Amino acid sequence: MRAVRRFIDDPAAQYGFRSVPATYEDAEKITGFRLDRRINYAITQEGEVEQESWCTLDCSGCSCGCEGGCSCGQPARCSECGYTGKQRHHFGFPPSPPDRKDS
């Protein structure tokens, strides 16, 4: 299910902020245009709307390439990827206004 999340300051939370549900209407008031309901959005602590996305990259923590099955001293699991060799990175970027139809 697609959703909008708002990040708010919370000193008691682990990272100093937490995520609470928001509505597409809240985000549209900030952007000034209608948002695509098929996409996830986040309202940042600064009050900006970001479209959420992700990419998969190679892990930077797996150095020996043995996948944990040798005696090279690697821990049982890589702390970055769990020896999958891949990491998913999440990021946000400004949403684009919809294209206008010329009549």
C-alpha positions as CSV (number, residue, x, y, z in Angstrom):
1,M,0.0,0.0,0.0
2,R,1.4,3.4,-0.9
3,A,1.6,6.0,1.8
4,V,2.8,9.3,3.0
5,R,5.0,9.5,6.1
6,R,5.9,12.6,8.1
7,F,9.1,12.7,10.1
8,I,9.0,14.6,13.4
9,D,11.5,15.4,16.0
10,D,11.4,13.0,19.0
11,P,14.4,13.2,21.5
12,A,13.2,9.9,23.1
13,A,13.5,8.0,19.8
14,Q,16.6,6.1,18.9
15,Y,17.8,8.5,16.1
16,G,16.1,11.7,17.5
17,F,13.1,11.5,15.1
18,R,10.2,9.2,14.3
19,S,7.8,8.5,11.4
20,V,4.1,9.1,11.7
21,P,1.4,8.6,9.1
22,A,0.4,11.6,7.0
23,T,-2.0,12.0,4.0
24,Y,-1.5,12.8,0.4
25,E,-3.6,16.0,1.0
26,D,-1.0,17.1,3.6
27,A,1.8,16.7,1.1
28,E,-0.2,18.3,-1.7
29,K,-0.7,21.5,0.4
30,I,3.1,21.7,0.7
31,T,3.9,21.0,-3.0
32,G,1.1,23.0,-4.5
33,F,0.2,20.3,-7.0
34,R,-1.5,16.9,-7.1
35,L,0.7,13.9,-6.3
36,D,0.7,10.5,-8.0
37,R,-1.0,8.1,-5.7
38,R,1.1,5.2,-6.9
39,I,4.2,6.5,-5.2
40,N,5.4,6.8,-1.6
41,Y,6.3,10.2,-0.3
42,A,7.8,11.6,2.9
43,I,7.4,15.0,4.6
44,T,10.8,15.8,6.1
45,Q,11.5,17.5,9.4
46,E,12.1,20.7,7.4
47,G,8.6,20.5,5.9
48,E,9.7,19.5,2.4
49,V,8.0,16.7,0.4
50,E,10.3,14.0,-1.0
51,Q,9.5,11.1,-3.4
52,E,10.9,7.9,-1.9
53,S,13.1,5.6,-3.9
54,W,15.9,3.1,-3.5
55,C,18.7,1.4,-5.3
56,T,20.7,-1.8,-4.8
57,L,24.5,-1.5,-4.6
58,D,27.4,-3.9,-3.9
59,C,28.3,-4.2,-0.3
60,S,31.4,-2.3,0.8
61,G,32.0,-4.4,3.9
62,C,32.6,-7.8,2.3
63,S,36.4,-7.7,1.7
64,C,37.6,-11.3,1.3
65,G,34.8,-12.5,-1.0
66,C,34.7,-15.9,0.7
67,E,31.1,-15.5,1.9
68,G,32.2,-16.4,5.5
69,G,33.1,-19.9,4.6
70,C,36.9,-19.7,5.0
71,S,39.4,-19.3,7.9
72,C,40.3,-15.7,7.0
73,G,38.9,-14.4,10.3
74,Q,35.8,-12.9,8.8
75,P,32.8,-12.8,11.3
76,A,30.0,-15.2,10.7
77,R,27.9,-12.5,9.2
78,C,28.7,-9.2,7.5
79,S,27.2,-6.3,9.5
80,E,26.3,-4.4,6.3
81,C,24.7,-7.1,4.2
82,G,24.7,-10.4,6.0
83,Y,26.9,-11.8,3.2
84,T,24.4,-11.3,0.5
85,G,26.9,-9.0,-1.2
86,K,24.2,-6.4,-1.8
87,Q,22.8,-3.4,0.1
88,R,19.6,-1.5,-0.5
89,H,20.0,2.3,-0.2
90,H,16.9,4.4,0.4
91,F,16.8,8.1,-0.6
92,G,14.4,10.9,-1.4
93,F,14.2,13.5,-4.1
94,P,11.8,16.3,-5.0
95,P,8.6,15.2,-6.7
96,S,7.9,16.5,-10.3
97,P,4.7,18.3,-11.0
98,P,2.4,16.5,-13.4
99,D,2.5,17.2,-17.1
100,R,-0.2,19.6,-18.1
101,K,-2.5,18.6,-21.0
102,D,-2.8,21.2,-23.7
103,S,-6.4,21.7,-24.9
